[in-house]
Amino acid sequence: MAVPPNCQHLKQKLDEAEAALHDLQTGRAVRVLVDHDGSRIEYQVGNKAQLSAYVSELRKALDACLSGRVKSNGPLRFVW
């Protein structure tokens, strides 16, 4: 899909976040440290739930940008 220039930054962030989530889900984000005495520490970089929420947030923001909608903070109020 062609992304207009004003939405490119969101598309780039979404691509990076989706790649990070893919790495986390496929085990490529797992880090293994082996100490000089042979002890092994294995940990995952990132939190799947937080990363999934971030991807969802970026998707919504990109959809809004592509459709020309502006993020709303609530109902429209008239002031006289």
C-alpha positions, 0 to 999 in steps of 0.5 A: 500500500502506498503510504503518504509522506505524512504517515511514513513515520507511523508506518516505519514504527509499525513495521519495526514493532511488528518485526520485534513482536515476530522475533519475540513470538518466534524466540529470536528475541531470547538472549542467552548469557554464559558467564565465565564459570559456565552459568547460563542465563536466558531471558526475553527482551520485551513484554509480549502483552505490552508489545502487542498493545503498542502494535495495535495502537500504531495500527489504529494511528496509521489507519486514522492517518491514512483515512484523514481522521484526527484522533478525538479526545471526546465529543464535540462541544460548542462554546458560546 
